[in-house]
Amino acid sequence: MTLLVTSLAGWAGVNVASAAQEKKKRPPRVVISGTVFKESGFSLPGASIRVRRAGERKARWEAMSDRQGEFGLWVPQGAEYEVHVKAKGYEEQTQKVDGKSSLHERLVFHMKPATGEKKP
């Protein structure tokens, strides 16, 4: 019985140490958060948020604005990013984020109605 307890204690210690090492290996991340508003000033739920590294074509991170028009994403630190917001009936908007120097970027998008379409 003593052997079993000693073995389990040693095994648990190894797992805790390896979990701590895994956490240290993870590169620092940047929080990109923000709020999407309609032209009228009210929040815009359901807007599509896509983030890609500057210079790349494909978005790697995606989110949707919640009922209050808010969103949040984690991206690796050390690059510049482009945040694209799209919503039905509104023009797409883009803002750049410098993920090299900051750990949190807070963005605000004031969406404009798409030309030739009615406001939702």
N, CA, C and O atoms as a GROMACS GRO file, in nm:
protein
  480
    1MET      N    1   0.083  -0.119   0.000
    1MET     CA    2   0.000   0.000   0.000
    1MET      C    3   0.087   0.126   0.000
    1MET      O    4   0.056   0.223  -0.070
    2THR      N    5   0.196   0.125   0.077
    2THR     CA    6   0.285   0.239   0.083
    2THR      C    7   0.350   0.264  -0.052
    2THR      O    8   0.368   0.379  -0.092
    3LEU      N    9   0.384   0.157  -0.122
    3LEU     CA   10   0.444   0.168  -0.255
    3LEU      C   11   0.348   0.236  -0.352
    3LEU      O   12   0.389   0.320  -0.431
    4LEU      N   13   0.222   0.198  -0.346
    4LEU     CA   14   0.121   0.257  -0.434
    4LEU      C   15   0.106   0.406  -0.408
    4LEU      O   16   0.102   0.485  -0.502
    5VAL      N   17   0.099   0.448  -0.281
    5VAL     CA   18   0.084   0.589  -0.247
    5VAL      C   19   0.207   0.667  -0.291
    5VAL      O   20   0.194   0.777  -0.344
    6THR      N   21   0.326   0.611  -0.270
    6THR     CA   22   0.449   0.677  -0.312
    6THR      C   23   0.453   0.692  -0.464
    6THR      O   24   0.493   0.796  -0.516
    7SER      N   25   0.412   0.587  -0.534
    7SER     CA   26   0.411   0.591  -0.680
    7SER      C   27   0.314   0.697  -0.732
    7SER      O   28   0.346   0.772  -0.824
    8LEU      N   29   0.195   0.703  -0.674
    8LEU     CA   30   0.096   0.801  -0.717
    8LEU      C   31   0.142   0.943  -0.686
    8LEU      O   32   0.121   1.034  -0.766
    9ALA      N   33   0.206   0.962  -0.572
    9ALA     CA   34   0.255   1.095  -0.536
    9ALA      C   35   0.363   1.139  -0.634
    9ALA      O   36   0.365   1.254  -0.678
   10GLY      N   37   0.453   1.048  -0.669
   10GLY     CA   38   0.558   1.080  -0.767
   10GLY      C   39   0.499   1.109  -0.903
   10GLY      O   40   0.543   1.202  -0.971
   11TRP      N   41   0.400   1.032  -0.946
   11TRP     CA   42   0.335   1.053  -1.076
   11TRP      C   43   0.264   1.187  -1.080
   11TRP      O   44   0.272   1.259  -1.180
   12ALA      N   45   0.194   1.223  -0.972
   12ALA     CA   46   0.123   1.351  -0.967
   12ALA      C   47   0.222   1.466  -0.973
   12ALA      O   48   0.195   1.567  -1.038
   13GLY      N   49   0.336   1.453  -0.907
   13GLY     CA   50   0.437   1.558  -0.910
   13GLY      C   51   0.492   1.579  -1.049
   13GLY      O   52   0.517   1.693  -1.089
   14VAL      N   53   0.513   1.472  -1.124
   14VAL     CA   54   0.563   1.482  -1.261
   14VAL      C   55   0.460   1.551  -1.349
   14VAL      O   56   0.496   1.636  -1.431
   15ASN      N   57   0.332   1.517  -1.334
   15ASN     CA   58   0.228   1.579  -1.416
   15ASN      C   59   0.214   1.727  -1.388
   15ASN      O   60   0.194   1.807  -1.480
   16VAL      N   61   0.225   1.767  -1.262
   16VAL     CA   62   0.216   1.908  -1.227
   16VAL      C   63   0.334   1.983  -1.288
   16VAL      O   64   0.316   2.092  -1.343
   17ALA      N   65   0.453   1.927  -1.280
   17ALA     CA   66   0.571   1.992  -1.336
   17ALA      C   67   0.561   2.004  -1.487
   17ALA      O   68   0.594   2.109  -1.543
   18SER      N   69   0.515   1.898  -1.555
   18SER     CA   70   0.506   1.904  -1.701
   18SER      C   71   0.396   2.001  -1.745
   18SER      O   72   0.410   2.066  -1.848
   19ALA      N   73   0.288   2.012  -1.668
   19ALA     CA   74   0.183   2.108  -1.702
   19ALA      C   75   0.235   2.251  -1.688
   19ALA      O   76   0.202   2.338  -1.769
   20ALA      N   77   0.316   2.276  -1.585
   20ALA     CA   78   0.373   2.409  -1.567
   20ALA      C   79   0.469   2.442  -1.681
   20ALA      O   80   0.473   2.557  -1.727
   21GLN      N   81   0.545   2.344  -1.728
   21GLN     CA   82   0.637   2.368  -1.840
   21GLN      C   83   0.560   2.396  -1.967
   21GLN      O   84   0.600   2.483  -2.045
   22GLU      N   85   0.450   2.325  -1.991
   22GLU     CA   86   0.368   2.349  -2.110
   22GLU      C   87   0.314   2.491  -2.109
   22GLU      O   88   0.310   2.557  -2.213
   23LYS      N   89   0.271   2.537  -1.992
   23LYS     CA   90   0.216   2.672  -1.982
   23LYS      C   91   0.323   2.776  -2.012
   23LYS      O   92   0.293   2.879  -2.074
   24LYS      N   93   0.446   2.753  -1.970
   24LYS     CA   94   0.554   2.846  -1.995
   24LYS      C   95   0.592   2.852  -2.143
   24LYS      O   96   0.636   2.956  -2.191
   25LYS      N   97   0.576   2.743  -2.215
   25LYS     CA   98   0.612   2.738  -2.357
   25LYS      C   99   0.518   2.819  -2.444
   25LYS      O  100   0.557   2.865  -2.552
   26ARG      N  101   0.395   2.838  -2.400
   26ARG     CA  102   0.295   2.910  -2.477
   26ARG      C  103   0.338   3.055  -2.495
   26ARG      O  104   0.371   3.122  -2.397
   27PRO      N  105   0.339   3.106  -2.616
   27PRO     CA  106   0.382   3.245  -2.637
   27PRO      C  107   0.281   3.342  -2.575
   27PRO      O  108   0.163   3.309  -2.561
   28PRO      N  109   0.327   3.460  -2.538
   28PRO     CA  110   0.234   3.560  -2.482
   28PRO      C  111   0.124   3.592  -2.582
   28PRO      O  112   0.145   3.588  -2.704
   29ARG      N  113   0.007   3.624  -2.530
   29ARG     CA  114  -0.105   3.655  -2.618
   29ARG      C  115  -0.156   3.797  -2.596
   29ARG      O  116  -0.134   3.857  -2.491
   30VAL      N  117  -0.224   3.846  -2.698
   30VAL     CA  118  -0.284   3.980  -2.696
   30VAL      C  119  -0.436   3.962  -2.698
   30VAL      O  120  -0.489   3.880  -2.774
   31VAL      N  121  -0.505   4.037  -2.616
   31VAL     CA  122  -0.651   4.037  -2.617
   31VAL      C  123  -0.696   4.148  -2.711
   31VAL      O  124  -0.658   4.264  -2.694
   32ILE      N  125  -0.775   4.112  -2.809
   32ILE     CA  126  -0.839   4.211  -2.896
   32ILE      C  127  -0.987   4.207  -2.861
   32ILE      O  128  -1.055   4.106  -2.883
   33SER      N  129  -1.037   4.316  -2.806
   33SER     CA  130  -1.178   4.324  -2.770
   33SER      C  131  -1.236   4.453  -2.824
   33SER      O  132  -1.163   4.544  -2.862
   34GLY      N  133  -1.367   4.458  -2.827
   34GLY     CA  134  -1.429   4.579  -2.877
   34GLY      C  135  -1.580   4.573  -2.878
   34GLY      O  136  -1.641   4.477  -2.832
   35THR      N  137  -1.637   4.679  -2.931
   35THR     CA  138  -1.782   4.692  -2.940
   35THR      C  139  -1.818   4.741  -3.080
   35THR      O  140  -1.750   4.826  -3.138
   36VAL      N  141  -1.926   4.684  -3.133
   36VAL     CA  142  -1.975   4.723  -3.266
   36VAL      C  143  -2.108   4.796  -3.246
   36VAL      O  144  -2.198   4.746  -3.179
   37PHE      N  145  -2.118   4.915  -3.307
   37PHE     CA  146  -2.237   4.997  -3.295
   37PHE      C  147  -2.300   5.022  -3.432
   37PHE      O  148  -2.232   5.024  -3.534
   38LYS      N  149  -2.433   5.039  -3.431
   38LYS     CA  150  -2.505   5.082  -3.550
   38LYS      C  151  -2.483   5.232  -3.568
   38LYS      O  152  -2.430   5.298  -3.479
   39GLU      N  153  -2.524   5.282  -3.681
   39GLU     CA  154  -2.513   5.426  -3.708
   39GLU      C  155  -2.592   5.507  -3.604
   39GLU      O  156  -2.554   5.618  -3.569
   40SER      N  157  -2.701   5.450  -3.556
   40SER     CA  158  -2.787   5.518  -3.458
   40SER      C  159  -2.724   5.524  -3.319
   40SER      O  160  -2.774   5.596  -3.232
   41GLY      N  161  -2.615   5.451  -3.298
   41GLY     CA  162  -2.549   5.452  -3.167
   41GLY      C  163  -2.583   5.332  -3.082
   41GLY      O  164  -2.523   5.312  -2.976
   42PHE      N  165  -2.679   5.250  -3.125
   42PHE     CA  166  -2.713   5.129  -3.051
   42PHE      C  167  -2.615   5.018  -3.086
   42PHE      O  168  -2.555   5.018  -3.194
   43SER      N  169  -2.598   4.924  -2.995
   43SER     CA  170  -2.507   4.812  -3.020
   43SER      C  171  -2.560   4.725  -3.134
   43SER      O  172  -2.680   4.720  -3.161
   44LEU      N  173  -2.467   4.657  -3.200
   44LEU     CA  174  -2.502   4.573  -3.315
   44LEU      C  175  -2.464   4.428  -3.286
   44LEU      O  176  -2.348   4.391  -3.301
   45PRO      N  177  -2.560   4.347  -3.242
   45PRO     CA  178  -2.530   4.206  -3.218
   45PRO      C  179  -2.520   4.128  -3.349
   45PRO      O  180  -2.579   4.167  -3.450
   46GLY      N  181  -2.444   4.019  -3.346
   46GLY     CA  182  -2.435   3.930  -3.462
   46GLY      C  183  -2.341   3.974  -3.572
   46GLY      O  184  -2.342   3.916  -3.680
   47ALA      N  185  -2.259   4.075  -3.547
   47ALA     CA  186  -2.161   4.117  -3.648
   47ALA      C  187  -2.048   4.014  -3.650
   47ALA      O  188  -2.009   3.960  -3.546
   48SER      N  189  -1.996   3.988  -3.767
   48SER     CA  190  -1.888   3.892  -3.785
   48SER      C  191  -1.753   3.963  -3.773
   48SER      O  192  -1.726   4.062  -3.842
   49ILE      N  193  -1.669   3.912  -3.684
   49ILE     CA  194  -1.536   3.969  -3.664
   49ILE      C  195  -1.433   3.866  -3.710
   49ILE      O  196  -1.433   3.752  -3.663
   50ARG      N  197  -1.346   3.907  -3.801
   50ARG     CA  198  -1.240   3.818  -3.852
   50ARG      C  199  -1.107   3.888  -3.836
   50ARG      O  200  -1.093   4.005  -3.869
   51VAL      N  201  -1.009   3.815  -3.786
   51VAL     CA  202  -0.876   3.872  -3.761
   51VAL      C  203  -0.773   3.791  -3.838
   51VAL      O  204  -0.775   3.668  -3.840
   52ARG      N  205  -0.683   3.864  -3.903
   52ARG     CA  206  -0.573   3.800  -3.975
   52ARG      C  207  -0.446   3.880  -3.951
   52ARG      O  208  -0.450   3.999  -3.918
   53ARG      N  209  -0.334   3.813  -3.969
   53ARG     CA  210  -0.207   3.884  -3.960
   53ARG      C  211  -0.196   3.979  -4.079
   53ARG      O  212  -0.242   3.946  -4.188
   54ALA      N  213  -0.136   4.094  -4.058
   54ALA     CA  214  -0.119   4.192  -4.166
   54ALA      C  215  -0.038   4.126  -4.278
   54ALA      O  216   0.064   4.063  -4.252
   55GLY      N  217  -0.084   4.142  -4.399
   55GLY     CA  218  -0.016   4.086  -4.516
   55GLY      C  219  -0.066   3.948  -4.555
   55GLY      O  220  -0.034   3.901  -4.664
   56GLU      N  221  -0.142   3.881  -4.470
   56GLU     CA  222  -0.198   3.751  -4.504
   56GLU      C  223  -0.337   3.769  -4.562
   56GLU      O  224  -0.403   3.870  -4.538
   57ARG      N  225  -0.381   3.670  -4.638
   57ARG     CA  226  -0.513   3.679  -4.700
   57ARG      C  227  -0.621   3.611  -4.617
   57ARG      O  228  -0.735   3.655  -4.615
   58LYS      N  229  -0.584   3.504  -4.549
   58LYS     CA  230  -0.683   3.422  -4.478
   58LYS      C  231  -0.692   3.462  -4.330
   58LYS      O  232  -0.590   3.478  -4.263
   59ALA      N  233  -0.815   3.476  -4.282
   59ALA     CA  234  -0.838   3.505  -4.141
   59ALA      C  235  -0.812   3.379  -4.059
   59ALA      O  236  -0.850   3.269  -4.099
   60ARG      N  237  -0.746   3.396  -3.945
   60ARG     CA  238  -0.715   3.282  -3.858
   60ARG      C  239  -0.804   3.277  -3.735
   60ARG      O  240  -0.821   3.171  -3.675
   61TRP      N  241  -0.861   3.391  -3.696
   61TRP     CA  242  -0.944   3.398  -3.576
   61TRP      C  243  -1.076   3.464  -3.612
   61TRP      O  244  -1.080   3.559  -3.690
   62GLU      N  245  -1.185   3.411  -3.554
   62GLU     CA  246  -1.318   3.463  -3.583
   62GLU      C  247  -1.400   3.472  -3.456
   62GLU      O  248  -1.379   3.397  -3.360
   63ALA      N  249  -1.494   3.565  -3.456
   63ALA     CA  250  -1.587   3.581  -3.343
   63ALA      C  251  -1.713   3.649  -3.395
   63ALA      O  252  -1.719   3.694  -3.509
   64MET      N  253  -1.814   3.654  -3.310
   64MET     CA  254  -1.938   3.725  -3.340
   64MET      C  255  -1.965   3.820  -3.224
   64MET      O  256  -1.936   3.788  -3.108
   65SER      N  257  -2.020   3.937  -3.254
   65SER     CA  258  -2.055   4.029  -3.146
   65SER      C  259  -2.176   3.974  -3.071
   65SER      O  260  -2.267   3.917  -3.132
   66ASP      N  261  -2.176   3.992  -2.940
   66ASP     CA  262  -2.285   3.939  -2.858
   66ASP      C  263  -2.404   4.036  -2.855
   66ASP      O  264  -2.410   4.129  -2.935
   67ARG      N  265  -2.496   4.015  -2.761
   67ARG     CA  266  -2.617   4.099  -2.755
   67ARG      C  267  -2.586   4.245  -2.728
   67ARG      O  268  -2.663   4.333  -2.765
   68GLN      N  269  -2.473   4.271  -2.663
   68GLN     CA  270  -2.434   4.410  -2.635
   68GLN      C  271  -2.340   4.464  -2.742
   68GLN      O  272  -2.286   4.574  -2.728
   69GLY      N  273  -2.320   4.387  -2.849
   69GLY     CA  274  -2.232   4.429  -2.957
   69GLY      C  275  -2.084   4.409  -2.926
   69GLY      O  276  -1.998   4.458  -2.999
   70GLU      N  277  -2.054   4.337  -2.819
   70GLU     CA  278  -1.915   4.320  -2.776
   70GLU      C  279  -1.855   4.190  -2.828
   70GLU      O  280  -1.926   4.093  -2.856
   71PHE      N  281  -1.723   4.190  -2.841
   71PHE     CA  282  -1.650   4.070  -2.884
   71PHE      C  283  -1.514   4.068  -2.818
   71PHE      O  284  -1.467   4.170  -2.767
   72GLY      N  285  -1.449   3.953  -2.820
   72GLY     CA  286  -1.314   3.940  -2.766
   72GLY      C  287  -1.244   3.819  -2.827
   72GLY      O  288  -1.305   3.715  -2.848
   73LEU      N  289  -1.115   3.834  -2.853
   73LEU     CA  290  -1.033   3.727  -2.910
   73LEU      C  291  -0.893   3.731  -2.850
   73LEU      O  292  -0.846   3.837  -2.809
   74TRP      N  293  -0.828   3.616  -2.845
   74TRP     CA  294  -0.687   3.606  -2.808
   74TRP      C  295  -0.608   3.577  -2.934
   74TRP      O  296  -0.645   3.490  -3.012
   75VAL      N  297  -0.499   3.650  -2.955
   75VAL     CA  298  -0.409   3.624  -3.068
   75VAL      C  299  -0.265   3.624  -3.015
   75VAL      O  300  -0.238   3.689  -2.914
   76PRO      N  301  -0.173   3.555  -3.082
   76PRO     CA  302  -0.034   3.557  -3.035
   76PRO      C  303   0.028   3.696  -3.043
   76PRO      O  304   0.001   3.771  -3.136
   77GLN      N  305   0.111   3.728  -2.945
   77GLN     CA  306   0.179   3.856  -2.944
   77GLN      C  307   0.294   3.852  -3.044
   77GLN      O  308   0.349   3.745  -3.073
   78GLY      N  309   0.332   3.968  -3.097
   78GLY     CA  310   0.449   3.976  -3.183
   78GLY      C  311   0.420   4.001  -3.329
   78GLY      O  312   0.511   3.990  -3.411
   79ALA      N  313   0.297   4.033  -3.364
   79ALA     CA  314   0.263   4.059  -3.504
   79ALA      C  315   0.164   4.175  -3.512
   79ALA      O  316   0.105   4.216  -3.413
   80GLU      N  317   0.148   4.225  -3.633
   80GLU     CA  318   0.044   4.324  -3.658
   80GLU      C  319  -0.077   4.252  -3.715
   80GLU      O  320  -0.062   4.156  -3.791
   81TYR      N  321  -0.195   4.297  -3.679
   81TYR     CA  322  -0.319   4.230  -3.718
   81TYR      C  323  -0.415   4.328  -3.783
   81TYR      O  324  -0.410   4.448  -3.760
   82GLU      N  325  -0.504   4.272  -3.865
   82GLU     CA  326  -0.614   4.347  -3.924
   82GLU      C  327  -0.743   4.286  -3.874
   82GLU      O  328  -0.765   4.165  -3.885
   83VAL      N  329  -0.830   4.369  -3.817
   83VAL     CA  330  -0.958   4.325  -3.765
   83VAL      C  331  -1.066   4.373  -3.860
   83VAL      O  332  -1.083   4.494  -3.881
   84HIS      N  333  -1.139   4.279  -3.919
   84HIS     CA  334  -1.246   4.310  -4.016
   84HIS      C  335  -1.380   4.281  -3.951
   84HIS      O  336  -1.401   4.175  -3.893
   85VAL      N  337  -1.472   4.378  -3.961
   85VAL     CA  338  -1.607   4.361  -3.907
   85VAL      C  339  -1.705   4.374  -4.022
   85VAL      O  340  -1.701   4.468  -4.101
   86LYS      N  341  -1.794   4.276  -4.028
   86LYS     CA  342  -1.894   4.272  -4.135
   86LYS      C  343  -2.031   4.242  -4.074
   86LYS      O  344  -2.042   4.156  -3.986
   87ALA      N  345  -2.134   4.312  -4.120
   87ALA     CA  346  -2.270   4.287  -4.076
   87ALA      C  347  -2.364   4.313  -4.193
   87ALA      O  348  -2.340   4.402  -4.276
   88LYS      N  349  -2.469   4.237  -4.198
   88LYS     CA  350  -2.565   4.250  -4.308
   88LYS      C  351  -2.626   4.390  -4.308
   88LYS      O  352  -2.676   4.439  -4.207
   89GLY      N  353  -2.620   4.455  -4.425
   89GLY     CA  354  -2.676   4.588  -4.440
   89GLY      C  355  -2.579   4.700  -4.407
   89GLY      O  356  -2.615   4.818  -4.413
   90TYR      N  357  -2.455   4.665  -4.372
   90TYR     CA  358  -2.355   4.766  -4.336
   90TYR      C  359  -2.226   4.744  -4.415
   90TYR      O  360  -2.196   4.634  -4.459
   91GLU      N  361  -2.152   4.853  -4.433
   91GLU     CA  362  -2.023   4.844  -4.502
   91GLU      C  363  -1.923   4.776  -4.410
   91GLU      O  364  -1.922   4.798  -4.289
   92GLU      N  365  -1.837   4.692  -4.470
   92GLU     CA  366  -1.732   4.627  -4.391
   92GLU      C  367  -1.631   4.731  -4.345
   92GLU      O  368  -1.598   4.824  -4.419
   93GLN      N  369  -1.582   4.715  -4.224
   93GLN     CA  370  -1.481   4.806  -4.169
   93GLN      C  371  -1.359   4.728  -4.123
   93GLN      O  372  -1.369   4.612  -4.083
   94THR      N  373  -1.243   4.792  -4.130
   94THR     CA  374  -1.117   4.731  -4.089
   94THR      C  375  -1.039   4.826  -4.001
   94THR      O  376  -1.033   4.946  -4.027
   95GLN      N  377  -0.979   4.771  -3.897
   95GLN     CA  378  -0.887   4.847  -3.812
   95GLN      C  379  -0.763   4.763  -3.790
   95GLN      O  380  -0.770   4.640  -3.785
   96LYS      N  381  -0.649   4.830  -3.777
   96LYS     CA  382  -0.522   4.760  -3.754
   96LYS      C  383  -0.489   4.761  -3.606
   96LYS      O  384  -0.522   4.854  -3.532
   97VAL      N  385  -0.423   4.653  -3.563
   97VAL     CA  386  -0.382   4.637  -3.424
   97VAL      C  387  -0.235   4.601  -3.422
   97VAL      O  388  -0.190   4.513  -3.496
   98ASP      N  389  -0.160   4.671  -3.337
   98ASP     CA  390  -0.018   4.640  -3.320
   98ASP      C  391  -0.004   4.542  -3.204
   98ASP      O  392  -0.008   4.581  -3.088
   99GLY      N  393   0.012   4.415  -3.237
   99GLY     CA  394   0.025   4.311  -3.136
   99GLY      C  395   0.167   4.290  -3.091
   99GLY      O  396   0.197   4.192  -3.024
  100LYS      N  397   0.256   4.381  -3.129
  100LYS     CA  398   0.397   4.368  -3.090
  100LYS      C  399   0.424   4.432  -2.955
  100LYS      O  400   0.508   4.383  -2.878
  101SER      N  401   0.356   4.541  -2.925
  101SER     CA  402   0.389   4.617  -2.805
  101SER      C  403   0.283   4.613  -2.695
  101SER      O  404   0.315   4.640  -2.579
  102SER      N  405   0.160   4.581  -2.727
  102SER     CA  406   0.056   4.586  -2.624
  102SER      C  407   0.004   4.446  -2.593
  102SER      O  408   0.024   4.352  -2.671
  103LEU      N  409  -0.063   4.433  -2.480
  103LEU     CA  410  -0.124   4.307  -2.440
  103LEU      C  411  -0.276   4.311  -2.450
  103LEU      O  412  -0.342   4.207  -2.441
  104HIS      N  413  -0.333   4.432  -2.469
  104HIS     CA  414  -0.479   4.444  -2.483
  104HIS      C  415  -0.510   4.562  -2.573
  104HIS      O  416  -0.464   4.674  -2.550
  105GLU      N  417  -0.588   4.536  -2.676
  105GLU     CA  418  -0.634   4.641  -2.767
  105GLU      C  419  -0.785   4.645  -2.760
  105GLU      O  420  -0.852   4.543  -2.777
  106ARG      N  421  -0.839   4.763  -2.735
  106ARG     CA  422  -0.985   4.783  -2.728
  106ARG      C  423  -1.026   4.866  -2.849
  106ARG      O  424  -0.978   4.978  -2.868
  107LEU      N  425  -1.116   4.810  -2.931
  107LEU     CA  426  -1.159   4.875  -3.055
  107LEU      C  427  -1.306   4.912  -3.048
  107LEU      O  428  -1.384   4.849  -2.976
  108VAL      N  429  -1.344   5.014  -3.123
  108VAL     CA  430  -1.484   5.054  -3.137
  108VAL      C  431  -1.512   5.070  -3.285
  108VAL      O  432  -1.439   5.139  -3.357
  109PHE      N  433  -1.618   5.005  -3.331
  109PHE     CA  434  -1.660   5.014  -3.471
  109PHE      C  435  -1.797   5.080  -3.477
  109PHE      O  436  -1.891   5.034  -3.413
  110HIS      N  437  -1.807   5.189  -3.554
  110HIS     CA  438  -1.935   5.256  -3.580
  110HIS      C  439  -1.970   5.222  -3.725
  110HIS      O  440  -1.916   5.282  -3.819
  111MET      N  441  -2.060   5.127  -3.742
  111MET     CA  442  -2.092   5.077  -3.876
  111MET      C  443  -2.177   5.178  -3.952
  111MET      O  444  -2.263   5.245  -3.895
  112LYS      N  445  -2.151   5.186  -4.082
  112LYS     CA  446  -2.228   5.273  -4.170
  112LYS      C  447  -2.312   5.187  -4.263
  112LYS      O  448  -2.266   5.082  -4.309
  113PRO      N  449  -2.434   5.230  -4.291
  113PRO     CA  450  -2.519   5.151  -4.382
  113PRO      C  451  -2.454   5.136  -4.519
  113PRO      O  452  -2.392   5.229  -4.571
  114ALA      N  453  -2.470   5.018  -4.576
  114ALA     CA  454  -2.418   4.994  -4.711
  114ALA      C  455  -2.494   5.082  -4.808
  114ALA      O  456  -2.614   5.104  -4.792
  115THR      N  457  -2.427   5.131  -4.908
  115THR     CA  458  -2.493   5.217  -5.007
  115THR      C  459  -2.597   5.138  -5.084
  115THR      O  460  -2.571   5.025  -5.127
  116GLY      N  461  -2.712   5.196  -5.101
  116GLY     CA  462  -2.819   5.132  -5.178
  116GLY      C  463  -2.900   5.032  -5.098
  116GLY      O  464  -2.987   4.966  -5.155
  117GLU      N  465  -2.876   5.018  -4.967
  117GLU     CA  466  -2.952   4.924  -4.886
  117GLU      C  467  -3.016   5.000  -4.771
  117GLU      O  468  -2.967   5.103  -4.727
  118LYS      N  469  -3.127   4.945  -4.724
  118LYS     CA  470  -3.195   5.003  -4.609
  118LYS      C  471  -3.129   4.954  -4.482
  118LYS      O  472  -3.069   4.847  -4.479
  119LYS      N  473  -3.140   5.037  -4.377
  119LYS     CA  474  -3.085   4.997  -4.248
  119LYS      C  475  -3.170   4.887  -4.189
  119LYS      O  476  -3.292   4.890  -4.198
  120PRO      N  477  -3.105   4.786  -4.127
  120PRO     CA  478  -3.184   4.680  -4.062
  120PRO      C  479  -3.244   4.728  -3.933
  120PRO      O  480  -3.314   4.653  -3.865
   0.00000   0.00000   0.00000
